[in-house]
Amino acid sequence: MKTVDFLEKKAEKNGEVTVKSLIEHLLLAINRDEIESVVYVAKSKNGELDMGCNNMPQTEAIGLLECGKQLIFEDMYEG
């Protein structure tokens, strides 16, 4: 029997992206060997920030974060 996460299904129906669905999407891409580099920033429930990246030069990690920031700004102004 398959377990259904109703909160995830509700979020999906409402067009929301949850932490779980985001990570599952990334893991699928990793398993298809489509991902070369990953940088993440996560905020825990107690408000602490954590950052991580795979083995890459620090300048590349900063560049990826800047590109991500730019993509967020573009998405904000398109809507």
PDB file of N, CA, C and O in Angstrom:
ATOM      1  N   MET A   1       0.843  -1.180   0.000  1.00  0.00           N
ATOM      2  CA  MET A   1       0.000   0.000   0.000  1.00  0.00           C
ATOM      3  C   MET A   1       0.886   1.240   0.000  1.00  0.00           C
ATOM      4  O   MET A   1       1.845   1.326   0.767  1.00  0.00           O
ATOM      5  N   LYS A   2       0.566   2.186  -0.852  1.00  0.00           N
ATOM      6  CA  LYS A   2       1.333   3.427  -0.963  1.00  0.00           C
ATOM      7  C   LYS A   2       0.803   4.453   0.040  1.00  0.00           C
ATOM      8  O   LYS A   2      -0.406   4.656   0.153  1.00  0.00           O
ATOM      9  N   THR A   3       1.715   5.093   0.761  1.00  0.00           N
ATOM     10  CA  THR A   3       1.350   6.147   1.703  1.00  0.00           C
ATOM     11  C   THR A   3       1.214   7.461   0.947  1.00  0.00           C
ATOM     12  O   THR A   3       2.068   7.799   0.127  1.00  0.00           O
ATOM     13  N   VAL A   4       0.154   8.197   1.217  1.00  0.00           N
ATOM     14  CA  VAL A   4      -0.096   9.478   0.564  1.00  0.00           C
ATOM     15  C   VAL A   4       0.089  10.589   1.593  1.00  0.00           C
ATOM     16  O   VAL A   4      -0.516  10.563   2.664  1.00  0.00           O
ATOM     17  N   ASP A   5       0.923  11.553   1.260  1.00  0.00           N
ATOM     18  CA  ASP A   5       1.134  12.724   2.115  1.00  0.00           C
ATOM     19  C   ASP A   5       0.146  13.800   1.671  1.00  0.00           C
ATOM     20  O   ASP A   5       0.347  14.464   0.654  1.00  0.00           O
ATOM     21  N   PHE A   6      -0.915  13.961   2.446  1.00  0.00           N
ATOM     22  CA  PHE A   6      -1.977  14.881   2.049  1.00  0.00           C
ATOM     23  C   PHE A   6      -1.521  16.333   2.007  1.00  0.00           C
ATOM     24  O   PHE A   6      -2.005  17.106   1.181  1.00  0.00           O
ATOM     25  N   LEU A   7      -0.602  16.713   2.881  1.00  0.00           N
ATOM     26  CA  LEU A   7      -0.095  18.091   2.843  1.00  0.00           C
ATOM     27  C   LEU A   7       0.676  18.351   1.552  1.00  0.00           C
ATOM     28  O   LEU A   7       0.571  19.429   0.968  1.00  0.00           O
ATOM     29  N   GLU A   8       1.457  17.353   1.103  1.00  0.00           N
ATOM     30  CA  GLU A   8       2.184  17.488  -0.163  1.00  0.00           C
ATOM     31  C   GLU A   8       1.213  17.559  -1.339  1.00  0.00           C
ATOM     32  O   GLU A   8       1.396  18.369  -2.248  1.00  0.00           O
ATOM     33  N   LYS A   9       0.190  16.720  -1.326  1.00  0.00           N
ATOM     34  CA  LYS A   9      -0.807  16.716  -2.410  1.00  0.00           C
ATOM     35  C   LYS A   9      -1.563  18.044  -2.458  1.00  0.00           C
ATOM     36  O   LYS A   9      -1.819  18.579  -3.537  1.00  0.00           O
ATOM     37  N   LYS A  10      -1.917  18.570  -1.293  1.00  0.00           N
ATOM     38  CA  LYS A  10      -2.627  19.848  -1.233  1.00  0.00           C
ATOM     39  C   LYS A  10      -1.742  20.968  -1.784  1.00  0.00           C
ATOM     40  O   LYS A  10      -2.203  21.811  -2.555  1.00  0.00           O
ATOM     41  N   ALA A  11      -0.469  20.968  -1.383  1.00  0.00           N
ATOM     42  CA  ALA A  11       0.459  21.992  -1.863  1.00  0.00           C
ATOM     43  C   ALA A  11       0.618  21.902  -3.376  1.00  0.00           C
ATOM     44  O   ALA A  11       0.629  22.923  -4.063  1.00  0.00           O
ATOM     45  N   GLU A  12       0.742  20.680  -3.895  1.00  0.00           N
ATOM     46  CA  GLU A  12       0.880  20.477  -5.338  1.00  0.00           C
ATOM     47  C   GLU A  12      -0.357  20.994  -6.069  1.00  0.00           C
ATOM     48  O   GLU A  12      -0.243  21.651  -7.104  1.00  0.00           O
ATOM     49  N   LYS A  13      -1.517  20.700  -5.536  1.00  0.00           N
ATOM     50  CA  LYS A  13      -2.768  21.152  -6.150  1.00  0.00           C
ATOM     51  C   LYS A  13      -2.851  22.675  -6.190  1.00  0.00           C
ATOM     52  O   LYS A  13      -3.392  23.252  -7.133  1.00  0.00           O
ATOM     53  N   ASN A  14      -2.313  23.318  -5.162  1.00  0.00           N
ATOM     54  CA  ASN A  14      -2.339  24.776  -5.072  1.00  0.00           C
ATOM     55  C   ASN A  14      -1.165  25.438  -5.785  1.00  0.00           C
ATOM     56  O   ASN A  14      -1.013  26.658  -5.728  1.00  0.00           O
ATOM     57  N   GLY A  15      -0.330  24.637  -6.458  1.00  0.00           N
ATOM     58  CA  GLY A  15       0.801  25.193  -7.184  1.00  0.00           C
ATOM     59  C   GLY A  15       1.949  25.634  -6.298  1.00  0.00           C
ATOM     60  O   GLY A  15       2.788  26.434  -6.712  1.00  0.00           O
ATOM     61  N   GLU A  16       1.989  25.113  -5.074  1.00  0.00           N
ATOM     62  CA  GLU A  16       3.054  25.469  -4.137  1.00  0.00           C
ATOM     63  C   GLU A  16       4.207  24.484  -4.251  1.00  0.00           C
ATOM     64  O   GLU A  16       4.010  23.321  -4.602  1.00  0.00           O
ATOM     65  N   VAL A  17       5.407  24.956  -3.955  1.00  0.00           N
ATOM     66  CA  VAL A  17       6.588  24.108  -3.949  1.00  0.00           C
ATOM     67  C   VAL A  17       7.014  23.914  -2.501  1.00  0.00           C
ATOM     68  O   VAL A  17       7.368  24.876  -1.819  1.00  0.00           O
ATOM     69  N   THR A  18       6.980  22.677  -2.037  1.00  0.00           N
ATOM     70  CA  THR A  18       7.407  22.372  -0.677  1.00  0.00           C
ATOM     71  C   THR A  18       8.884  22.000  -0.675  1.00  0.00           C
ATOM     72  O   THR A  18       9.464  21.716  -1.724  1.00  0.00           O
ATOM     73  N   VAL A  19       9.480  22.005   0.494  1.00  0.00           N
ATOM     74  CA  VAL A  19      10.878  21.588   0.620  1.00  0.00           C
ATOM     75  C   VAL A  19      11.031  20.156   0.103  1.00  0.00           C
ATOM     76  O   VAL A  19      11.964  19.855  -0.640  1.00  0.00           O
ATOM     77  N   LYS A  20      10.115  19.286   0.499  1.00  0.00           N
ATOM     78  CA  LYS A  20      10.186  17.881   0.096  1.00  0.00           C
ATOM     79  C   LYS A  20      10.096  17.729  -1.416  1.00  0.00           C
ATOM     80  O   LYS A  20      10.882  16.987  -2.005  1.00  0.00           O
ATOM     81  N   SER A  21       9.151  18.419  -2.058  1.00  0.00           N
ATOM     82  CA  SER A  21       9.014  18.274  -3.516  1.00  0.00           C
ATOM     83  C   SER A  21      10.223  18.865  -4.244  1.00  0.00           C
ATOM     84  O   SER A  21      10.645  18.338  -5.273  1.00  0.00           O
ATOM     85  N   LEU A  22      10.774  19.944  -3.721  1.00  0.00           N
ATOM     86  CA  LEU A  22      11.962  20.552  -4.322  1.00  0.00           C
ATOM     87  C   LEU A  22      13.145  19.584  -4.293  1.00  0.00           C
ATOM     88  O   LEU A  22      13.837  19.409  -5.296  1.00  0.00           O
ATOM     89  N   ILE A  23      13.368  18.962  -3.145  1.00  0.00           N
ATOM     90  CA  ILE A  23      14.490  18.033  -3.001  1.00  0.00           C
ATOM     91  C   ILE A  23      14.260  16.772  -3.823  1.00  0.00           C
ATOM     92  O   ILE A  23      15.202  16.242  -4.412  1.00  0.00           O
ATOM     93  N   GLU A  24      13.027  16.285  -3.873  1.00  0.00           N
ATOM     94  CA  GLU A  24      12.726  15.107  -4.699  1.00  0.00           C
ATOM     95  C   GLU A  24      12.999  15.388  -6.172  1.00  0.00           C
ATOM     96  O   GLU A  24      13.541  14.535  -6.874  1.00  0.00           O
ATOM     97  N   HIS A  25      12.629  16.580  -6.646  1.00  0.00           N
ATOM     98  CA  HIS A  25      12.881  16.977  -8.035  1.00  0.00           C
ATOM     99  C   HIS A  25      14.384  17.013  -8.306  1.00  0.00           C
ATOM    100  O   HIS A  25      14.846  16.532  -9.341  1.00  0.00           O
ATOM    101  N   LEU A  26      15.143  17.584  -7.374  1.00  0.00           N
ATOM    102  CA  LEU A  26      16.596  17.649  -7.523  1.00  0.00           C
ATOM    103  C   LEU A  26      17.203  16.251  -7.525  1.00  0.00           C
ATOM    104  O   LEU A  26      18.088  15.966  -8.332  1.00  0.00           O
ATOM    105  N   LEU A  27      16.745  15.383  -6.642  1.00  0.00           N
ATOM    106  CA  LEU A  27      17.277  14.025  -6.577  1.00  0.00           C
ATOM    107  C   LEU A  27      17.003  13.254  -7.867  1.00  0.00           C
ATOM    108  O   LEU A  27      17.854  12.488  -8.319  1.00  0.00           O
ATOM    109  N   LEU A  28      15.840  13.446  -8.458  1.00  0.00           N
ATOM    110  CA  LEU A  28      15.543  12.800  -9.748  1.00  0.00           C
ATOM    111  C   LEU A  28      16.533  13.261 -10.813  1.00  0.00           C
ATOM    112  O   LEU A  28      17.040  12.445 -11.584  1.00  0.00           O
ATOM    113  N   ALA A  29      16.810  14.556 -10.860  1.00  0.00           N
ATOM    114  CA  ALA A  29      17.760  15.090 -11.835  1.00  0.00           C
ATOM    115  C   ALA A  29      19.171  14.565 -11.572  1.00  0.00           C
ATOM    116  O   ALA A  29      19.916  14.285 -12.511  1.00  0.00           O
ATOM    117  N   ILE A  30      19.536  14.433 -10.306  1.00  0.00           N
ATOM    118  CA  ILE A  30      20.854  13.876  -9.962  1.00  0.00           C
ATOM    119  C   ILE A  30      20.940  12.431 -10.423  1.00  0.00           C
ATOM    120  O   ILE A  30      21.950  12.020 -10.995  1.00  0.00           O
ATOM    121  N   ASN A  31      19.893  11.660 -10.179  1.00  0.00           N
ATOM    122  CA  ASN A  31      19.884  10.253 -10.573  1.00  0.00           C
ATOM    123  C   ASN A  31      19.918  10.070 -12.083  1.00  0.00           C
ATOM    124  O   ASN A  31      20.362   9.028 -12.566  1.00  0.00           O
ATOM    125  N   ARG A  32      19.452  11.072 -12.844  1.00  0.00           N
ATOM    126  CA  ARG A  32      19.533  11.038 -14.314  1.00  0.00           C
ATOM    127  C   ARG A  32      20.877  11.597 -14.804  1.00  0.00           C
ATOM    128  O   ARG A  32      21.095  11.743 -16.007  1.00  0.00           O
ATOM    129  N   ASP A  33      21.768  11.905 -13.865  1.00  0.00           N
ATOM    130  CA  ASP A  33      23.103  12.438 -14.151  1.00  0.00           C
ATOM    131  C   ASP A  33      23.036  13.769 -14.896  1.00  0.00           C
ATOM    132  O   ASP A  33      23.842  14.029 -15.789  1.00  0.00           O
ATOM    133  N   GLU A  34      22.072  14.608 -14.525  1.00  0.00           N
ATOM    134  CA  GLU A  34      21.892  15.914 -15.167  1.00  0.00           C
ATOM    135  C   GLU A  34      22.497  17.066 -14.364  1.00  0.00           C
ATOM    136  O   GLU A  34      22.553  18.194 -14.853  1.00  0.00           O
ATOM    137  N   ILE A  35      22.944  16.797 -13.153  1.00  0.00           N
ATOM    138  CA  ILE A  35      23.417  17.866 -12.268  1.00  0.00           C
ATOM    139  C   ILE A  35      24.929  17.774 -12.102  1.00  0.00           C
ATOM    140  O   ILE A  35      25.473  16.720 -11.774  1.00  0.00           O
ATOM    141  N   GLU A  36      25.591  18.899 -12.336  1.00  0.00           N
ATOM    142  CA  GLU A  36      27.046  18.978 -12.178  1.00  0.00           C
ATOM    143  C   GLU A  36      27.428  19.580 -10.832  1.00  0.00           C
ATOM    144  O   GLU A  36      28.366  19.116 -10.184  1.00  0.00           O
ATOM    145  N   SER A  37      26.698  20.618 -10.407  1.00  0.00           N
ATOM    146  CA  SER A  37      27.036  21.335  -9.180  1.00  0.00           C
ATOM    147  C   SER A  37      25.777  21.708  -8.430  1.00  0.00           C
ATOM    148  O   SER A  37      24.727  21.945  -9.027  1.00  0.00           O
ATOM    149  N   VAL A  38      25.895  21.758  -7.099  1.00  0.00           N
ATOM    150  CA  VAL A  38      24.768  22.152  -6.251  1.00  0.00           C
ATOM    151  C   VAL A  38      25.271  23.071  -5.153  1.00  0.00           C
ATOM    152  O   VAL A  38      26.287  22.808  -4.510  1.00  0.00           O
ATOM    153  N   VAL A  39      24.538  24.153  -4.953  1.00  0.00           N
ATOM    154  CA  VAL A  39      24.746  25.056  -3.827  1.00  0.00           C
ATOM    155  C   VAL A  39      23.392  25.242  -3.178  1.00  0.00           C
ATOM    156  O   VAL A  39      22.397  25.439  -3.876  1.00  0.00           O
ATOM    157  N   TYR A  40      23.328  25.184  -1.864  1.00  0.00           N
ATOM    158  CA  TYR A  40      22.043  25.404  -1.209  1.00  0.00           C
ATOM    159  C   TYR A  40      22.190  26.306   0.007  1.00  0.00           C
ATOM    160  O   TYR A  40      23.243  26.370   0.642  1.00  0.00           O
ATOM    161  N   VAL A  41      21.115  26.991   0.306  1.00  0.00           N
ATOM    162  CA  VAL A  41      20.967  27.742   1.547  1.00  0.00           C
ATOM    163  C   VAL A  41      19.649  27.279   2.133  1.00  0.00           C
ATOM    164  O   VAL A  41      18.621  27.317   1.457  1.00  0.00           O
ATOM    165  N   ALA A  42      19.665  26.844   3.376  1.00  0.00           N
ATOM    166  CA  ALA A  42      18.456  26.345   4.025  1.00  0.00           C
ATOM    167  C   ALA A  42      18.250  27.070   5.350  1.00  0.00           C
ATOM    168  O   ALA A  42      19.203  27.391   6.059  1.00  0.00           O
ATOM    169  N   LYS A  43      16.993  27.316   5.662  1.00  0.00           N
ATOM    170  CA  LYS A  43      16.631  27.942   6.932  1.00  0.00           C
ATOM    171  C   LYS A  43      15.887  26.910   7.762  1.00  0.00           C
ATOM    172  O   LYS A  43      14.866  26.376   7.329  1.00  0.00           O
ATOM    173  N   SER A  44      16.400  26.630   8.957  1.00  0.00           N
ATOM    174  CA  SER A  44      15.763  25.648   9.827  1.00  0.00           C
ATOM    175  C   SER A  44      14.554  26.282  10.512  1.00  0.00           C
ATOM    176  O   SER A  44      14.357  27.496  10.459  1.00  0.00           O
ATOM    177  N   LYS A  45      13.761  25.446  11.146  1.00  0.00           N
ATOM    178  CA  LYS A  45      12.562  25.942  11.818  1.00  0.00           C
ATOM    179  C   LYS A  45      12.892  26.875  12.975  1.00  0.00           C
ATOM    180  O   LYS A  45      12.054  27.682  13.379  1.00  0.00           O
ATOM    181  N   ASN A  46      14.108  26.772  13.512  1.00  0.00           N
ATOM    182  CA  ASN A  46      14.496  27.693  14.590  1.00  0.00           C
ATOM    183  C   ASN A  46      15.179  28.953  14.057  1.00  0.00           C
ATOM    184  O   ASN A  46      15.680  29.766  14.834  1.00  0.00           O
ATOM    185  N   GLY A  47      15.198  29.115  12.722  1.00  0.00           N
ATOM    186  CA  GLY A  47      15.700  30.346  12.114  1.00  0.00           C
ATOM    187  C   GLY A  47      17.168  30.329  11.731  1.00  0.00           C
ATOM    188  O   GLY A  47      17.667  31.304  11.169  1.00  0.00           O
ATOM    189  N   GLU A  48      17.869  29.244  12.022  1.00  0.00           N
ATOM    190  CA  GLU A  48      19.285  29.178  11.673  1.00  0.00           C
ATOM    191  C   GLU A  48      19.457  28.891  10.188  1.00  0.00           C
ATOM    192  O   GLU A  48      18.691  28.128   9.599  1.00  0.00           O
ATOM    193  N   LEU A  49      20.470  29.511   9.588  1.00  0.00           N
ATOM    194  CA  LEU A  49      20.781  29.296   8.182  1.00  0.00           C
ATOM    195  C   LEU A  49      21.920  28.299   8.055  1.00  0.00           C
ATOM    196  O   LEU A  49      22.843  28.281   8.869  1.00  0.00           O
ATOM    197  N   ASP A  50      21.841  27.477   7.032  1.00  0.00           N
ATOM    198  CA  ASP A  50      22.882  26.517   6.723  1.00  0.00           C
ATOM    199  C   ASP A  50      23.172  26.626   5.236  1.00  0.00           C
ATOM    200  O   ASP A  50      22.264  26.868   4.441  1.00  0.00           O
ATOM    201  N   MET A  51      24.423  26.450   4.859  1.00  0.00           N
ATOM    202  CA  MET A  51      24.818  26.528   3.458  1.00  0.00           C
ATOM    203  C   MET A  51      25.701  25.337   3.161  1.00  0.00           C
ATOM    204  O   MET A  51      26.475  24.889   4.007  1.00  0.00           O
ATOM    205  N   GLY A  52      25.576  24.836   1.959  1.00  0.00           N
ATOM    206  CA  GLY A  52      26.452  23.747   1.548  1.00  0.00           C
ATOM    207  C   GLY A  52      26.613  23.736   0.049  1.00  0.00           C
ATOM    208  O   GLY A  52      25.812  24.317  -0.683  1.00  0.00           O
ATOM    209  N   CYS A  53      27.656  23.071  -0.399  1.00  0.00           N
ATOM    210  CA  CYS A  53      27.874  22.905  -1.833  1.00  0.00           C
ATOM    211  C   CYS A  53      28.760  21.696  -2.045  1.00  0.00           C
ATOM    212  O   CYS A  53      29.486  21.266  -1.149  1.00  0.00           O
ATOM    213  N   ASN A  54      28.683  21.153  -3.261  1.00  0.00           N
ATOM    214  CA  ASN A  54      29.594  20.055  -3.571  1.00  0.00           C
ATOM    215  C   ASN A  54      30.984  20.623  -3.814  1.00  0.00           C
ATOM    216  O   ASN A  54      31.203  21.829  -3.696  1.00  0.00           O
ATOM    217  N   ASN A  55      31.914  19.751  -4.153  1.00  0.00           N
ATOM    218  CA  ASN A  55      33.300  20.152  -4.329  1.00  0.00           C
ATOM    219  C   ASN A  55      33.439  21.064  -5.538  1.00  0.00           C
ATOM    220  O   ASN A  55      33.377  20.599  -6.677  1.00  0.00           O
ATOM    221  N   MET A  56      33.627  22.355  -5.301  1.00  0.00           N
ATOM    222  CA  MET A  56      33.813  23.332  -6.373  1.00  0.00           C
ATOM    223  C   MET A  56      34.556  24.527  -5.799  1.00  0.00           C
ATOM    224  O   MET A  56      34.560  24.722  -4.583  1.00  0.00           O
ATOM    225  N   PRO A  57      35.180  25.324  -6.641  1.00  0.00           N
ATOM    226  CA  PRO A  57      35.824  26.542  -6.140  1.00  0.00           C
ATOM    227  C   PRO A  57      34.787  27.468  -5.489  1.00  0.00           C
ATOM    228  O   PRO A  57      33.642  27.537  -5.935  1.00  0.00           O
ATOM    229  N   GLN A  58      35.189  28.161  -4.457  1.00  0.00           N
ATOM    230  CA  GLN A  58      34.277  29.077  -3.764  1.00  0.00           C
ATOM    231  C   GLN A  58      33.725  30.136  -4.701  1.00  0.00           C
ATOM    232  O   GLN A  58      32.575  30.553  -4.560  1.00  0.00           O
ATOM    233  N   THR A  59      34.529  30.572  -5.649  1.00  0.00           N
ATOM    234  CA  THR A  59      34.053  31.585  -6.596  1.00  0.00           C
ATOM    235  C   THR A  59      32.916  31.042  -7.467  1.00  0.00           C
ATOM    236  O   THR A  59      32.002  31.784  -7.827  1.00  0.00           O
ATOM    237  N   GLU A  60      32.971  29.755  -7.803  1.00  0.00           N
ATOM    238  CA  GLU A  60      31.887  29.153  -8.581  1.00  0.00           C
ATOM    239  C   GLU A  60      30.612  29.078  -7.745  1.00  0.00           C
ATOM    240  O   GLU A  60      29.519  29.342  -8.247  1.00  0.00           O
ATOM    241  N   ALA A  61      30.755  28.718  -6.471  1.00  0.00           N
ATOM    242  CA  ALA A  61      29.589  28.654  -5.584  1.00  0.00           C
ATOM    243  C   ALA A  61      28.945  30.037  -5.460  1.00  0.00           C
ATOM    244  O   ALA A  61      27.722  30.160  -5.516  1.00  0.00           O
ATOM    245  N   ILE A  62      29.754  31.060  -5.295  1.00  0.00           N
ATOM    246  CA  ILE A  62      29.232  32.433  -5.208  1.00  0.00           C
ATOM    247  C   ILE A  62      28.538  32.813  -6.511  1.00  0.00           C
ATOM    248  O   ILE A  62      27.474  33.433  -6.493  1.00  0.00           O
ATOM    249  N   GLY A  63      29.132  32.446  -7.634  1.00  0.00           N
ATOM    250  CA  GLY A  63      28.528  32.740  -8.930  1.00  0.00           C
ATOM    251  C   GLY A  63      27.173  32.059  -9.102  1.00  0.00           C
ATOM    252  O   GLY A  63      26.231  32.665  -9.613  1.00  0.00           O
ATOM    253  N   LEU A  64      27.073  30.799  -8.677  1.00  0.00           N
ATOM    254  CA  LEU A  64      25.791  30.098  -8.760  1.00  0.00           C
ATOM    255  C   LEU A  64      24.740  30.766  -7.875  1.00  0.00           C
ATOM    256  O   LEU A  64      23.580  30.886  -8.269  1.00  0.00           O
ATOM    257  N   LEU A  65      25.143  31.199  -6.683  1.00  0.00           N
ATOM    258  CA  LEU A  65      24.201  31.897  -5.802  1.00  0.00           C
ATOM    259  C   LEU A  65      23.744  33.210  -6.432  1.00  0.00           C
ATOM    260  O   LEU A  65      22.567  33.561  -6.347  1.00  0.00           O
ATOM    261  N   GLU A  66      24.656  33.928  -7.056  1.00  0.00           N
ATOM    262  CA  GLU A  66      24.292  35.183  -7.729  1.00  0.00           C
ATOM    263  C   GLU A  66      23.349  34.920  -8.896  1.00  0.00           C
ATOM    264  O   GLU A  66      22.396  35.672  -9.103  1.00  0.00           O
ATOM    265  N   CYS A  67      23.604  33.865  -9.658  1.00  0.00           N
ATOM    266  CA  CYS A  67      22.708  33.516 -10.770  1.00  0.00           C
ATOM    267  C   CYS A  67      21.323  33.165 -10.235  1.00  0.00           C
ATOM    268  O   CYS A  67      20.310  33.576 -10.802  1.00  0.00           O
ATOM    269  N   GLY A  68      21.283  32.407  -9.148  1.00  0.00           N
ATOM    270  CA  GLY A  68      20.005  32.065  -8.534  1.00  0.00           C
ATOM    271  C   GLY A  68      19.260  33.299  -8.070  1.00  0.00           C
ATOM    272  O   GLY A  68      18.046  33.403  -8.243  1.00  0.00           O
ATOM    273  N   LYS A  69      19.986  34.232  -7.483  1.00  0.00           N
ATOM    274  CA  LYS A  69      19.378  35.490  -7.032  1.00  0.00           C
ATOM    275  C   LYS A  69      18.783  36.248  -8.214  1.00  0.00           C
ATOM    276  O   LYS A  69      17.673  36.771  -8.121  1.00  0.00           O
ATOM    277  N   GLN A  70      19.512  36.309  -9.322  1.00  0.00           N
ATOM    278  CA  GLN A  70      19.036  37.001 -10.515  1.00  0.00           C
ATOM    279  C   GLN A  70      17.780  36.331 -11.070  1.00  0.00           C
ATOM    280  O   GLN A  70      16.840  37.015 -11.474  1.00  0.00           O
ATOM    281  N   LEU A  71      17.759  34.990 -11.091  1.00  0.00           N
ATOM    282  CA  LEU A  71      16.582  34.261 -11.575  1.00  0.00           C
ATOM    283  C   LEU A  71      15.353  34.538 -10.706  1.00  0.00           C
ATOM    284  O   LEU A  71      14.239  34.635 -11.221  1.00  0.00           O
ATOM    285  N   ILE A  72      15.547  34.663  -9.410  1.00  0.00           N
ATOM    286  CA  ILE A  72      14.435  34.990  -8.505  1.00  0.00           C
ATOM    287  C   ILE A  72      13.908  36.388  -8.816  1.00  0.00           C
ATOM    288  O   ILE A  72      12.696  36.597  -8.881  1.00  0.00           O
ATOM    289  N   PHE A  73      14.819  37.346  -9.009  1.00  0.00           N
ATOM    290  CA  PHE A  73      14.379  38.710  -9.348  1.00  0.00           C
ATOM    291  C   PHE A  73      13.601  38.720 -10.654  1.00  0.00           C
ATOM    292  O   PHE A  73      12.562  39.373 -10.746  1.00  0.00           O
ATOM    293  N   GLU A  74      14.084  38.010 -11.661  1.00  0.00           N
ATOM    294  CA  GLU A  74      13.384  37.951 -12.937  1.00  0.00           C
ATOM    295  C   GLU A  74      11.999  37.349 -12.791  1.00  0.00           C
ATOM    296  O   GLU A  74      11.036  37.815 -13.399  1.00  0.00           O
ATOM    297  N   ASP A  75      11.914  36.306 -11.978  1.00  0.00           N
ATOM    298  CA  ASP A  75      10.613  35.664 -11.742  1.00  0.00           C
ATOM    299  C   ASP A  75       9.664  36.603 -11.012  1.00  0.00           C
ATOM    300  O   ASP A  75       8.462  36.595 -11.277  1.00  0.00           O
ATOM    301  N   MET A  76      10.185  37.407 -10.102  1.00  0.00           N
ATOM    302  CA  MET A  76       9.358  38.362  -9.354  1.00  0.00           C
ATOM    303  C   MET A  76       8.731  39.395 -10.294  1.00  0.00           C
ATOM    304  O   MET A  76       7.561  39.750 -10.151  1.00  0.00           O
ATOM    305  N   TYR A  77       9.520  39.866 -11.249  1.00  0.00           N
ATOM    306  CA  TYR A  77       9.051  40.951 -12.108  1.00  0.00           C
ATOM    307  C   TYR A  77       8.261  40.473 -13.305  1.00  0.00           C
ATOM    308  O   TYR A  77       7.615  41.277 -13.977  1.00  0.00           O
ATOM    309  N   GLU A  78       8.297  39.163 -13.594  1.00  0.00           N
ATOM    310  CA  GLU A  78       7.484  38.624 -14.673  1.00  0.00           C
ATOM    311  C   GLU A  78       6.026  38.476 -14.228  1.00  0.00           C
ATOM    312  O   GLU A  78       5.106  38.614 -15.034  1.00  0.00           O
ATOM    313  N   GLY A  79       5.829  38.197 -12.945  1.00  0.00           N
ATOM    314  CA  GLY A  79       4.482  37.963 -12.418  1.00  0.00           C
ATOM    315  C   GLY A  79       3.800  39.211 -12.119  1.00  0.00           C
ATOM    316  O   GLY A  79       2.656  39.195 -11.667  1.00  0.00           O
TER     317      GLY A  79
END
